[in-house]
Amino acid sequence: MLDFPRWKRLTIFIGLAIMIALAIPSFFSQSAREKWPSWIPKPAINLGLDLAGGSYLLLEGDTSGVAQARIVQMSEQVRSEMRRDPRIEIGDISVQ
């Protein structure tokens, strides 16, 4: 097991306690922080969108015209293939 000197452990624990004390205001609302005594730090950590609740973005696609557009596209493909080679062989028909 690692054996760290007592002064290093004490420094780490004191630093950790200070960091926790400075982070505590972030867990309370602004109105609650205003009621605290003056010796308690009031500034909170400015949280980004992901930690502050984020934003909800809803994207929708207009699917009403998709089927009709796909049918038009397929009919154009069939028309161009029929113009290129009007003879249809049974072996060439496939389902996608």
C-alpha positions, -999 to 999 in steps of 0.1 A, spaced: 0 0 0 12 35 -7 24 54 23 20 92 18 34 116 44 9 131 68 14 166 55 4 156 20 -27 139 32 -36 169 53 -31 192 24 -53 171 2 -81 170 28 -79 207 35 -80 215 -3 -109 191 -8 -128 207 21 -123 242 6 -135 230 -28 -166 214 -13 -173 246 7 -170 267 -25 -193 243 -45 -221 242 -19 -238 274 -30 -244 259 -65 -269 234 -50 -292 261 -37 -314 287 -55 -305 323 -57 -332 333 -32 -319 308 -6 -283 321 -11 -294 357 -5 -306 347 30 -273 332 41 -249 350 64 -223 372 48 -193 349 56 -207 321 34 -196 324 -2 -227 333 -24 -214 330 -60 -225 298 -76 -208 278 -104 -222 288 -138 -235 255 -151 -236 248 -188 -268 238 -207 -262 201 -202 -259 205 -164 -284 232 -159 -312 212 -175 -303 217 -211 -327 225 -238 -353 204 -255 -354 205 -292 -381 187 -312 -375 182 -349 -404 170 -370 -403 159 -406 -432 166 -430 -441 131 -441 -473 139 -459 -457 144 -493 -430 118 -490 -450 89 -504 -462 110 -534 -427 123 -541 -413 88 -540 -439 75 -564 -431 103 -588 -394 96 -586 -399 58 -592 -422 65 -622 -395 87 -637 -369 60 -632 -392 34 -648 -399 57 -677 -362 64 -683 -353 27 -681 -382 18 -705 -369 44 -730 -334 31 -727 -344 -6 -731 -381 -11 -738 -378 -49 -737 -386 -64 -703 -371 -98 -694 -387 -118 -666 -352 -125 -651 -345 -88 -646 -375 -81 -623 -365 -78 -586 -380 -65 -554 -360 -40 -534 
